Structures are given as structure tokens and as C-alpha cells.
């Protein structure tokens, strides 16, 4: 019976390790998304870095406290991301398609 429990613990440890890896990958993607947002909006051209960081800290604190103003910020962020998705999909559909060269086309 003890061997079975040890094996179950080992399986759970492996699952936890895999989940931690997935969590790290998602956090990395979110970090890149925030970085790209700051670049896309040219935030650094208009706002000092310390102001951006202070604003983020303020947002975090207000979100922790359940401040209702975060709902408006959330809607604004969703609207921005949806607009960006639309702009990106329009870019992709208007781009010329590459023609694959095969043996028949090379002759």
C-alpha cells in the first residue's frame, strides 16, 4: 500500500511540475503582450517610465481592493485588444499570398 502512495505522489509531483511550466509560459506571453502594448501605443514617447510603473502599481492596488473603476479600465482594454485583432486580421487578409514553387512551376 505504501508503494502505491509513493507512486501517486510522484505522479502528482510531475503533474505539478508540468502545470508550473504551463503557468510560466502563460506569464511570459502576458508579459510580452503588455510590452507590445506599450510599444504599440508609443507609451514611452509620451509618459515617463516611472509614471507608467506608478500607474501600474496603482491599478494593482485598486484591483486588489475591488475598486469599481477597474471595470471601466477592463472594458477599455478589451475594446483596444478587439480593435487590434481586427486590424491584424485585415492586414493578414490583404497581404499577397506567396506562390509555392513546385517542380512543375520551375520548368
C-alpha positions in Angstrom: 0.0 0.0 0.0 2.8 2.4 0.8 4.5 1.9 -2.5 1.2 2.8 -4.3 1.0 6.1 -2.3 4.6 6.9 -3.1 3.9 6.4 -6.8 0.8 8.5 -6.6 2.9 11.3 -5.0 5.5 11.1 -7.8 2.8 11.3 -10.4 1.3 14.3 -8.7 4.7 16.0 -8.4 5.2 15.5 -12.2 1.8 17.0 -12.9 2.5 19.9 -10.7 5.8 20.5 -12.5 4.1 20.4 -15.9 1.4 22.8 -14.6 4.1 25.1 -13.3 5.8 25.1 -16.7 2.5 25.9 -18.4 1.9 28.8 -15.9 5.4 30.2 -16.6 4.7 30.1 -20.3 1.4 31.9 -19.9 3.0 34.6 -17.7 5.7 35.0 -20.3 3.1 35.5 -23.1 1.2 38.0 -20.9 4.5 39.9 -20.3 5.1 40.1 -24.0 1.6 41.3 -24.6 2.0 44.1 -22.1 5.4 45.1 -23.6 3.9 45.1 -27.1 1.0 47.2 -25.9 3.4 49.8 -24.5 5.3 49.8 -27.8 2.2 49.9 -30.0 0.8 52.9 -28.1 4.2 54.6 -28.1 3.7 55.0 -24.3 7.4 55.6 -23.7 7.4 58.6 -26.1 4.7 60.3 -24.1 5.0 59.1 -20.5 8.0 58.8 -18.2 8.8 55.2 -17.2 8.3 55.9 -13.5 4.8 57.3 -14.2 3.9 54.1 -16.1 5.2 51.9 -13.3 3.4 54.0 -10.7 0.2 53.8 -12.7 0.5 50.0 -12.9 1.1 49.8 -9.1 -2.0 52.0 -8.6 -4.0 49.7 -10.8 -2.8 46.6 -9.0 -3.7 48.1 -5.6 -7.2 49.3 -6.7 -7.9 45.8 -8.3 -6.9 44.1 -5.0 -9.3 46.4 -3.2 -12.1 45.7 -5.6 -12.3 49.3 -6.8 -15.2 49.7 -9.3 -13.0 51.9 -11.6 -11.2 48.8 -12.7 -14.3 47.7 -14.6 -14.1 50.7 -16.8 -10.4 50.0 -17.4 -11.1 46.4 -18.2 -13.7 47.4 -20.8 -11.3 49.9 -22.3 -8.5 47.2 -22.5 -10.9 44.7 -24.1 -12.0 47.3 -26.7 -8.4 48.0 -27.5 -7.5 44.4 -27.9 -10.6 43.7 -30.1 -9.7 46.6 -32.3 -6.1 45.3 -32.6 -7.3 41.8 -33.5 -9.5 43.3 -36.3 -6.6 45.4 -37.6 -4.3 42.4 -37.6 -6.8 40.2 -39.3 -7.4 42.9 -42.0 -3.6 43.0 -42.5 -3.4 39.3 -42.9 -6.2 39.0 -45.5 -4.9 41.9 -47.6 -1.4 40.5 -47.8 -0.5 38.9 -51.1 -0.3 35.1 -50.9 3.0 33.5 -51.7 3.0 31.1 -54.5 4.8 27.9 -53.7 7.1 26.8 -56.4 6.9 23.1 -57.3 8.7 21.0 -59.9 6.1 21.9 -62.5 6.5 25.7 -61.9 10.3 25.7 -62.2 10.3 24.4 -65.8 
